[in-house]
Amino acid sequence: MAPLRVLCVHGYRQNGGSFREKTGALRKLLKKQVELVYLSAPHGHNDHSLPPIISEAPEKEDGSAPGPGGDEDSRGWWFSDVQARSFSAQQQCEESLGLDESVAVVREAVQVQGPFDGILGFSQGAAFVAILCSLQEQKLEPEFSFRFAVLVAGFRSACLEHLKFYSAPLRIPSLHVFGLEDRVIPDDMSRELLPSFLEPRVLTHPGGHFVPAASAHRPTYQDFLKSFQ
């Protein structure tokens, strides 16, 4: 059975390389089932207007401490503060900056490296995945043909111009993963995203802001993925 190809969308202040490092445990957990392909956001690139990265205590389970090739090249999918070119999940804003360029980067990845069976996002990347799924279902991105989405520490964008992405529940099968001790994206923010999907599957873990990949989580991931193989 050929592994499922999954496009991976990192969080704010990460990049494709650092996200690949931080999801090593997940790659190992699912190596027979999935091939993970990593993408970097177009915005940031050592932008010195970005305040210094705030990292949580390293989580043993996924090695999420910034390692070599860590997050020096910190990137984002859009900015909620257009002037400061910064992003906060809690920040209400009328309009954002940079989303169209990020959609174009995903479109190009699909054209050049696709097709992909599914898409996985973490934190801002998971919020972005919900937007990409909405664009796909509204038939606004004919290149997209994702069959499922995995959203880790996802949330609804607080930007008013993004409201249009949440108008109807998305039919794409989705697995929503979040930590009950997440201090960056509290679990209630992740729960607020669930009604945007028709039949969301949920995996909670007792930890913080990371992609969980302990053996206890394997059955949920595998069970979700096997219907697409």
BELCOR-V638700 format. One record per run of one state. SS is the DSSP state (alpha for helix, beta for strand, coil for the rest). FROM is the first residue (numbers start at 1). LEN is the number of residues. If there is no record, write none. Layout:
ss=SS from=FROM len=LEN
ss=SS from=FROM len=LEN
This chain:
ss=coil from=1 len=3
ss=beta from=4 len=6
ss=coil from=10 len=4
ss=beta from=14 len=1
ss=coil from=15 len=1
ss=alpha from=16 len=7
ss=coil from=23 len=1
ss=alpha from=24 len=6
ss=coil from=30 len=4
ss=beta from=34 len=6
ss=coil from=40 len=3
ss=beta from=43 len=1
ss=coil from=44 len=16
ss=alpha from=60 len=3
ss=coil from=63 len=12
ss=beta from=75 len=2
ss=coil from=77 len=2
ss=beta from=79 len=1
ss=coil from=80 len=1
ss=beta from=81 len=1
ss=coil from=82 len=4
ss=beta from=86 len=1
ss=coil from=87 len=6
ss=beta from=93 len=1
ss=coil from=94 len=3
ss=beta from=97 len=1
ss=coil from=98 len=1
ss=alpha from=99 len=15
ss=coil from=114 len=4
ss=beta from=118 len=5
ss=coil from=123 len=1
ss=alpha from=124 len=14
ss=coil from=138 len=10
ss=beta from=148 len=5
ss=coil from=153 len=6
ss=beta from=159 len=1
ss=alpha from=160 len=7
ss=coil from=167 len=3
ss=beta from=170 len=1
ss=coil from=171 len=2
ss=beta from=173 len=7
ss=coil from=180 len=7
ss=alpha from=187 len=8
ss=coil from=195 len=2
ss=beta from=197 len=1
ss=coil from=198 len=3
ss=beta from=201 len=5
ss=coil from=206 len=9
ss=alpha from=215 len=12
ss=coil from=227 len=3
